[in-house]
Amino acid sequence: MNTPFIMTAGPTYIHESVRRIMSEELTNPDIDVMFYEFYKNICEKIKKVMKTENEILILAGEGILGLEAACASLTEENDRVLCIDNGIFGHGFADFVKLYGGNPVFFKSDYDRGINIENLKNFLENDSDFKYATVVHCETPSGITNDVSKICPLLKQYEILTVVDSVSAIGGENLCTDEWKMDIVLGGSQKCISAPVGLTFLSISEEAFKIIYNRKSQIKSFYCNLAAFKDWYNKKWFPYTMPIHLIYAFDKALDRVLLTNYVKKHSKIADTVRKSIVEAGLLLYPKDSLSNTVTALNIPEGIEFEYIYKKMIENYNIMVGSSFDFLKDKVIRIGHMGENCSIDKIFLTLYGLDKIFESANIKLKTNMHKVFSNLI
Ligand SMILES: *Cc1c(COP(=O)(O)O)cnc(C)c1O
């Protein structure tokens, strides 16, 4: 199979040592007490990446399950929930809030910039009666990383619990869960950790657990019920059979993350990718708050995304994505996260893009791949 290099904004390339685990013979995770030790141990590794002492849970489901589980477990009928919205994922959180009976209230901020903290302060001065707030750390579709180091402590000043979608940021951006007073932070296995798709993990503060355990009404879900995991270690029991192969692969991928200075690596490559794009005369989509893990650049006039996609596959066997919703076919996204945050792969991607722009008579001021190799 001629699998392309997936330079997309997740899922990312999975290292061979991680993939190999998927073919190993492993134990029965329900019965073998070893597995509970293993799960506990991997939670300790996740704590390191998230810089937290809060409890960690790994659930069997893709990143979206983490968003839904947080909302399902916290929301009761008519709860007011603040949805901080400067992008597609930020907006989408409100759907989960509504689904579980809550009343989402939006705080809107420009879609091509990071959340405006001053405006958020003013908003909260007038209205801060919210049970919790949802925030997206990195808006993957637009390549914007919000400054959660300011947003979350600000919300806590108003005694608002925070739920943070850090799916495309954990392992690529700085994240200080405890210092920044974040209550629920969630990630996915397939972005910067570069493990197979299929797991979500959450850090949950004591305060959040207190609210979850002391609800007036039942949580309206089984699979999204975070309370169902209560005391799993002492009971040696999970609410359902854990996908042991995925969890072992995830553990191996986490080891690879922890071996590197991943924040520094991501920020250096991201910065150099952006410089290469800008020096070539192309435009980045975001005006500020540029992500360490994904770069979105505007597609210039005279070329279509479909052509770029097709040529990149045909000529270089590299897959790049556009985005979706209002950014569909408007931007190219280069995912430089996890295993794809690599000099070789980014060089090849920029080389391919340079050649394809050239073939379509799009005049660039300079070659992106040359700038990249000079600066990196
Ligand atoms: C990837 C991602 C998710 C998980 O969603 P999928 O697109 O289904 O993988 C959630 N939030 C953000 C910000 C993401 O980038």
The ligand as a MOL file (V3000), in Angstrom:
LIG
                    3D

  0  0  0     0  0            999 V3000
M  V30 BEGIN CTAB
M  V30 COUNTS 15 15 0 0 0
M  V30 BEGIN ATOM
M  V30 1 C -8.8460 16.8030 16.5750 0
M  V30 2 C -9.5590 17.6330 17.5230 0
M  V30 3 C -10.6270 17.1310 18.2760 0
M  V30 4 C -11.0930 15.7300 18.0770 0
M  V30 5 O -11.8620 15.7140 16.9370 0
M  V30 6 P -11.6360 14.8970 15.5900 0
M  V30 7 O -11.6470 15.9260 14.5040 0
M  V30 8 O -12.8040 14.0090 15.5080 0
M  V30 9 O -10.3570 14.1830 15.6820 0
M  V30 10 C -11.2300 17.9620 19.1920 0
M  V30 11 N -10.8200 19.2260 19.3650 0
M  V30 12 C -9.7990 19.7580 18.6640 0
M  V30 13 C -9.3980 21.1710 18.9100 0
M  V30 14 C -9.1410 18.9690 17.7270 0
M  V30 15 O -8.1310 19.4770 17.0240 0
M  V30 END ATOM
M  V30 BEGIN BOND
M  V30 1 1 1 2
M  V30 2 1 2 3
M  V30 3 2 2 14
M  V30 4 1 3 4
M  V30 5 2 3 10
M  V30 6 1 4 5
M  V30 7 1 5 6
M  V30 8 2 6 7
M  V30 9 1 6 8
M  V30 10 1 6 9
M  V30 11 1 10 11
M  V30 12 2 11 12
M  V30 13 1 12 13
M  V30 14 1 12 14
M  V30 15 1 14 15
M  V30 END BOND
M  V30 END CTAB
M  END
